[in-house]
Amino acid sequence: MKRIILCIICTLIAAATLSSCRSSADSKTNVPDVVLGEELSNKLNTPCSEEDRAELQPILDDVEKAFSSVYDSREEAKAEWGEYLCGLTQFKPETAKEEHSIEFLTGKIDCDNAYMWFSYWKKEYDSDGTLTYTVGSEEEPLKSRLTAEKQNGEWIVTGAVDYESDLIGK
């Protein structure tokens, strides 16, 4: 019963905070409902509270670290980063250099569950400097939504979905 009351209080505080906090990403995340559906579109376009942003920062830090990590195999990356963040790593031995950019868009925490939207692009090069892989671009980054669950005081990513920038707008 106490947990239910705590969740209700957390939700009310978050709702009050969200109504007074505006994210710098507001102008960049307008998404047509026909692509994402009304519920996801509303979540992407809802500003994040300062408190939620601060608590979600470790997840964004892990995303940044995963992007910069190199492994010999997907299995090795999965052992380090789990099912959902391992796809952000590099596991191509021919990759000599990578460039990427990650930008937090919005997020929300509801008790022990959270979601976070971010945009990104990534380029990989071989030892000759030839571009071997690209996802998104500086002009058209992909948008991604992570879901997470708090387990033993730590946020664990439990889902990830990418959305093509040209499908959902700029």
Secondary structure, 3 states (H helix, E strand, C coil): CHHHHHHHHHHHHHHHHHHHCCCCCHHHCCCCHHHHCHHHHHHHCCCCCHHHHHHHHHHHHHHHHHHHCECCCHHHHHHHHHHHHHHHCECCCCCCEEEEEEEEEEEEEECCEEEEEEEEEEEEECCCCCEEEEECCCCCCEEEEEEEEEECCEEEEEEEEEECHHHHCC
